[in-house]
Amino acid sequence: MSDYNSNNTAKKSNYLPILIGLLIASVAGNAYLFFNKQKQQEIIVNTTTKLTESERLKAELEKQYYEALQDLEKQRTDNKALNELIESQKVELKTQKDRIARMLGDSKNLASAKKEMANLRTQVDGYLAEINKLKEENATLATSNNMLTEEKKSLTTNLEETKKVNDELTTAKAVLISEKEKLASENTTLVKKVNIASVVKVNNIDISGYRIKSSGKEVDRNKAKAIDGLRICFDVTENTITESGVEQFYVRVINPNGETQALENLGSGVLVNQANNEEIKYTSLKGVKYENKPQNTCMNWQPNIPFQEGTYTVEVYNKGYLSGTTTFQLK
């Protein structure tokens, strides 16, 4: 009995380590399963959280995108350039939104996607700022155009008024010029009439030939080959219109060939015949101290050239008008 108990005790002693080992193994296994389960639950929770965050961000992205579209649409006007800008901004916005949506499809890119969404809002704000700036520029341009239109209207009005005034002035000037020309013509006519009326007539024109003797004395001759010169005398008549003073008488001697005898060194020259405005040569000039009463005066013409036989004509001019004429013969 004693041996049996001893054997049993020995057997129990042999099993005890095994039992302890099994117990430890069991505890260790349970601990591993517990911790492994705990880890799996954390992974599930994290995954669920990420999936929830991704869906939330996708919804927020859609909301942000459509709000941005509404903000852009509100900026539309009848300005073609502005509307084209809005359309191009919408295209850029759609491209950015699609890129962020693809990032949200991968849970690893959520942080980057959040930054891009923030940038998207900044991008929209930039679009709106650009639109507002363009609107301000258009408003300024419209104001300037209105001012220019008003200025143009004012200038057009002023131009029309100035043109009207100029036309009136041109008409008035034309009338004045016409009146001036008329007055000038009348004045010329009047002056001409006064000049004609003031011409001092000459009468009793007498021409005689003479020869100079060795003593210097002049002897009358009437043969062309025997004379050295001509003595021309005439009576100056009274003219109450003409004032007293020196009157110039232009004497023209025309030979039988119709040529005016003229030598510049003897005082010959050219005068204008006021009757027809033609220039004619004159033979000699005689100044007479006129006292507004009849008086006789004489002058000599000695050209130192042979005289021709035939009929000569003598014309006397005063103030450019013929005041007397006669003819004479040289044999």
Order of alpha helices (4+ residues) and beta strands (2+ residues): alpha-alpha-alpha-beta-beta-beta-beta-beta-beta-beta-beta-beta-beta
